[in-house]
Amino acid sequence: MKKSIIKKLIVQIARKFGLEIIEQSNLNFENKDKKKNKSIVIPLGKVELTRKVTDFLIIFRTNIDILIWDQNKKRIFEEKKIEYAKRSLISIVRSLKFLYSNREDIKFKIMIVDNSNNQSGKNIFESILKKSNFNYEILSHNNEEYQNKIKFDKNLETFGNLSSLLKCYETAKINTKDLIYFVEDDYLHEKECLIEMIETFERISSQLKRDIFVCPSDYPYLYSEINNTNILSGSSRHWRTINTTLCTFLTSKDHLQKYWENFYNTCISRNDPFEKYINEIYKQEICISPLKSLAVHMTNVNSSYGLSPYINYLKLWKENENV
């Protein structure tokens, strides 16, 4: 009885000073876990992080020689492709800096798979990454590397798209130690994007006791039909379960190895839809996307695969003009 009265008194005193005790059962005052061993969401309480991320690899796939693959339409802002690729990479660097300032326990690397013949573009990427002081590598990919693996498509752009994608997957298979983020060169990221993706991965994977897939974009096509979904609490925002993505997503080394046949079959020929074998994975595994979007696909304004709702595109575009 005395213990209960003392607890109530401590709670009342704490509230007078503007504090709220999260775990009133044991009088736990912690509101920030600097070691990141817990994920705390008020008032949902804490989640012990049994699935910690130790290493993070970003594979940035780019081809600035092609404005929009498989389309004749113009992108939002109607700029040259290099502008989208440049700002996309800058947005990743900005987001990585924010991640590193909060999570020095995670090792990370950026690898660029460049499928263009444009040396000026490579020079721009090199300049951006040198200024960042991050660990990086730029790979120049030749489509002929996989001419005996990929079924030839009369459309050379399609063949190149499949070839560069396979290069990304095989590069990840060799280099990934923990988490891998596959990202294309026309996504602009919010500053908080990468830390939210990683810490949400840690939180939800710890709760579910299994690794998951994380898509950074809230695509408009997700609203074209009424489908069942679950709303989950991430690190600092809500997420929803989805069953389709494009080729930009985060997952783990274990999932890459487990579903290697799906990844490989995505690249062997043009599928309908293109991501057919990737989407088949989501029948077995959890995939989530944020509400609202953390990264936006800078494509045509009328594309169902493109512009996420409720985003200030002009602001995001200007924020990533320079490193």
Secondary structure as the mmCIF struct_conf table of DSSP 4:
data_model
#
loop_
_struct_conf.conf_type_id
_struct_conf.id
_struct_conf.beg_label_comp_id
_struct_conf.beg_label_asym_id
_struct_conf.beg_label_seq_id
_struct_conf.end_label_comp_id
_struct_conf.end_label_asym_id
_struct_conf.end_label_seq_id
HELX_RH_AL_P HELX_RH_AL_P1 LYS A 2 LYS A 16
TURN_TY1_P TURN_TY1_P1 PHE A 17 GLY A 18
BEND BEND1 ILE A 22 ILE A 22
STRN STRN1 GLU A 23 GLU A 23
TURN_TY1_P TURN_TY1_P2 GLN A 24 LEU A 27
STRN STRN2 ASN A 28 ASN A 28
TURN_TY1_P TURN_TY1_P3 LYS A 34 LYS A 35
STRN STRN3 LYS A 38 VAL A 41
TURN_TY1_P TURN_TY1_P4 ILE A 42 LEU A 44
STRN STRN4 GLY A 45 GLU A 48
BEND BEND2 ARG A 51 ARG A 51
STRN STRN5 ASP A 55 THR A 62
TURN_TY1_P TURN_TY1_P5 ILE A 64 ASP A 65
BEND BEND3 LEU A 67 ILE A 68
TURN_TY1_P TURN_TY1_P6 TRP A 69 ASP A 70
BEND BEND4 LYS A 73 LYS A 73
HELX_LH_PP_P HELX_LH_PP_P1 LYS A 74 ARG A 75
TURN_TY1_P TURN_TY1_P7 ILE A 76 PHE A 77
HELX_RH_AL_P HELX_RH_AL_P2 LYS A 81 ASN A 102
TURN_TY1_P TURN_TY1_P8 GLU A 104 ASP A 105
STRN STRN6 LYS A 107 ASP A 114
HELX_RH_AL_P HELX_RH_AL_P3 GLN A 119 SER A 132
TURN_TY1_P TURN_TY1_P9 ASN A 133 ASN A 133
STRN STRN7 TYR A 136 SER A 140
HELX_RH_3T_P HELX_RH_3T_P1 ASN A 143 TYR A 146
TURN_TY1_P TURN_TY1_P10 GLN A 147 LYS A 149
BEND BEND5 ILE A 150 ILE A 150
HELX_LH_PP_P HELX_LH_PP_P2 LYS A 151 PHE A 152
BEND BEND6 LYS A 154 ASN A 155
HELX_RH_AL_P HELX_RH_AL_P4 LEU A 156 ASN A 175
BEND BEND7 LYS A 177 ASP A 178
STRN STRN8 LEU A 179 GLU A 184
TURN_TY1_P TURN_TY1_P11 ASP A 185 ASP A 186
STRN STRN9 TYR A 187 HIS A 189
TURN_TY1_P TURN_TY1_P12 LYS A 191 GLU A 192
HELX_RH_AL_P HELX_RH_AL_P5 CYS A 193 LEU A 208
TURN_TY1_P TURN_TY1_P13 LYS A 209 LYS A 209
BEND BEND8 ARG A 210 ARG A 210
STRN STRN10 PHE A 213 VAL A 214
HELX_RH_3T_P HELX_RH_3T_P2 PRO A 220 TYR A 223
BEND BEND9 SER A 224 GLU A 225
STRN STRN11 ILE A 231 SER A 233
BEND BEND10 SER A 235 ARG A 237
STRN STRN12 HIS A 238 THR A 241
BEND BEND11 ASN A 243 ASN A 243
BEND BEND12 CYS A 247 CYS A 247
STRN STRN13 PHE A 249 SER A 252
HELX_RH_AL_P HELX_RH_AL_P6 LYS A 253 LYS A 258
TURN_TY1_P TURN_TY1_P14 TYR A 259 TYR A 259
HELX_RH_AL_P HELX_RH_AL_P7 TRP A 260 ILE A 268
BEND BEND13 SER A 269 SER A 269
BEND BEND14 ASP A 272 PRO A 273
TURN_TY1_P TURN_TY1_P15 PHE A 274 GLU A 275
HELX_RH_AL_P HELX_RH_AL_P8 LYS A 276 ILE A 281
TURN_TY1_P TURN_TY1_P16 TYR A 282 GLN A 284
BEND BEND15 GLU A 285 GLU A 285
STRN STRN14 CYS A 287 LEU A 291
BEND BEND16 LYS A 292 LYS A 292
BEND BEND17 LEU A 294 LEU A 294
STRN STRN15 ALA A 295 HIS A 297
TURN_TY1_P TURN_TY1_P17 VAL A 301 ASN A 302
TURN_TY1_P TURN_TY1_P18 SER A 304 TYR A 305
BEND BEND18 GLY A 306 GLY A 306
HELX_LH_PP_P HELX_LH_PP_P3 LEU A 307 SER A 308
BEND BEND19 PRO A 309 TYR A 310
HELX_RH_AL_P HELX_RH_AL_P9 TYR A 313 GLU A 319
TURN_TY1_P TURN_TY1_P19 ASN A 320 ASN A 320
BEND BEND20 GLU A 321 GLU A 321
#
